Amino acid sequence: MNGQLTLPPSVVTKLDVSHLVSELEQIDNQQTADTVREKVGGQAQAGALLSEQLTDFLQQNQLTIGNGLERSELIKRVRSLKENVPIIHLTFAVAADRESLRQLVEWVRSSLHPQAVIDVGMQPALIAGVSVRTPNRVHDLSMRSVLKKNHGLLVKELGALRGND
């Protein structure tokens, strides 16, 4: 189980990575309890249903979670990933739908960093567009920014329309 873990498009935010950790821990606890039950003559519980995100993650990384040692090592690696994952902060004027976020995170991972996640916020004052913040840069790609940059030109043009050359 060596190499860098990759995140599937269904894992978009740091919270999604946290859910992977929680789900893996729950599965590990259930598997451990089932092993103890079987040793004392009890019956194991029905296997847990895996979320879409965990299923995608396991398939993309070609991992299995049947073996306790491998599962423990995977939990450690996903915890470490959660703590160190690069975060791109995106602020929109309106709420973004999940499918759009998936497409954005795919682009971010192919263009910037293969393990990056996005943190999404909403700020209606942006009017339209997006503000992008990384650990060392801020890019304001909003309509508010365009209007602010061109304020003088807009005032001049409106004055010309009014006949106030």
Residue pairs with C-beta under 8 A, 6 or more apart in sequence:
1 63
1 70
1 73
1 74
1 77
4 114
4 115
5 57
5 61
5 77
5 78
5 81
5 115
6 60
6 61
6 114
6 115
7 17
7 57
7 60
7 81
7 109
7 114
7 115
7 117
8 53
8 56
8 57
8 59
8 60
9 56
9 102
9 103
9 105
9 106
10 16
10 52
10 53
10 56
10 102
11 17
11 20
11 53
11 56
11 57
11 105
11 117
12 98
12 101
12 102
12 105
12 117
12 118
13 117
13 118
13 119
13 120
14 82
14 85
14 87
14 117
14 119
16 53
16 117
17 78
17 81
17 82
17 85
17 117
18 82
19 51
19 53
20 53
20 54
20 57
20 78
20 82
21 75
21 78
21 79
21 82
23 50
23 51
23 53
23 54
24 54
24 65
24 71
24 74
24 75
24 78
25 75
26 48
27 48
27 50
27 65
27 71
28 65
28 68
28 71
28 72
28 75
30 45
30 48
31 68
31 71
32 68
33 45
34 44
34 45
35 68
37 43
37 44
37 45
38 44
50 58
57 63
58 64
58 65
63 70
63 74
64 70
65 71
65 74
81 115
85 115
85 116
85 117
86 112
86 113
86 115
86 116
86 117
86 135
87 116
87 117
87 118
87 119
87 135
88 108
88 112
88 116
88 117
88 118
88 119
88 132
88 133
88 134
89 118
89 119
89 121
89 132
89 133
89 134
90 96
90 104
90 118
90 119
90 120
90 121
90 130
90 131
90 132
90 133
91 120
91 121
91 122
91 123
91 126
91 130
91 131
91 133
92 120
92 121
92 122
92 123
92 126
92 129
92 130
93 122
93 123
93 124
93 125
93 126
93 127
93 128
93 129
93 142
93 143
94 122
94 124
95 122
96 104
96 120
101 118
101 120
104 118
105 116
105 117
105 118
108 116
108 118
109 115
109 116
123 131
125 144
126 142
126 143
126 144
127 142
127 143
127 144
127 147
128 142
128 143
129 141
129 142
129 143
129 144
129 145
129 146
130 141
130 142
131 138
131 139
131 140
131 141
131 142
131 145
132 138
132 139
132 141
133 139
147 154
159 165
